[in-house]
């Protein structure tokens, strides 16, 4: 049970592509390998799973306790953790939740992925600065990305030689390794055109340059882990929407509920599945705005929620929250009827980014205790009438307006719950 972390000086360095290439390459060679993603990202983990065929947890050093992180990191095979943003970039005021926090907590070495496309000798002071910045975070090697030629690679390697850090790979610039994106980042793995071919191309490109044995020699044992804390299940039977419109449910949350004896039943609103009979119906976040027309005409799905037994609790997060409202206006200005279970109107016609970690205190509804959560959406609330679900502060403790709505047995907000606070 060894591990390693792939991080970068900043976003956009190619961490995801390099991570997917490594996962795919090692899995093809018969090495037991699995991925993990730092932070609250929903999209990259599904690419990790496609690359190596193993579940990919989120490891969120801001929202999760050390015990939870160690428990989620534990497991068979080599763990490859993909960082988020830059190595030392975390939440204000003190950078908590950065990839560097995971490196310290899990005692794992960091491989620095550097986009070298527009530099030569300057790569040395950049890497040297990261390597010396914090002695508790060990930079063990470098992967150069976006190199332009053999000559360019030679210049970069020569500049880095005095640092004594191994250059484990130097990936050439290739247009075929560019991934499609949308406003929340990459498209979902299930939507990626020719995903298998893309993963194999990435693995082939890495195979031509990677010093595999050197990289594997740098991995380190994961710390011992006991079963971590778990979020209690909200009901014995839980129905969870899962398709391209509602894809953003954290695997650790569903695993928590199953581990405590709850039955989780999945269904697809886009396929017009009725929600299974359950004590709790959960509509996760996702992209309802891209499928609003289909959701508006999904009559069996609509009827199953509108006519659910009175003792069934219904809860929506972000996209699921918007689907519980009266209407959703898409980017083109077309309004679509939603489920009508909350007095809520939302719109994507005028985009406004809402982003950041949240501390939540339930004011009513299905949760208890304080919660760590994350908000990331571009929707605008046109109207929301009724009691709020959560009191909220941001990562710095600044009081925010109360979040969400709670009306009888129906609850929701734009916050994605990650874990209970400890």
Beta strands, then each sheet from edge to edge (+ up, - down):
strand 1: 2-8
strand 2: 33-38
strand 3: 57-59
strand 4: 78-82
strand 5: 110-115
strand 6: 139-147
strand 7: 166-172
strand 8: 181-182
strand 9: 185-186
strand 10: 220-221
strand 11: 237-241
strand 12: 263-267
strand 13: 280-283
strand 14: 313-317
strand 15: 327-329
strand 16: 335-337
strand 17: 344-347
strand 18: 354-362
strand 19: 370-377
strand 20: 380-384
strand 21: 390-394
strand 22: 399-403
strand 23: 405-407
strand 24: 410-413
strand 25: 416-420
sheet 1: 3+ 2+ 4+ 1+ 5+ 6+ 7+
sheet 2: 3+ 2+ 4+ 1+ 10-
sheet 3: 8+ 9-
sheet 4: 12+ 11+ 13+ 14+ 24+ 23-
sheet 5: 16+ 15- 17- 20+
sheet 6: 22+ 21- 18+ 19- 25+
end
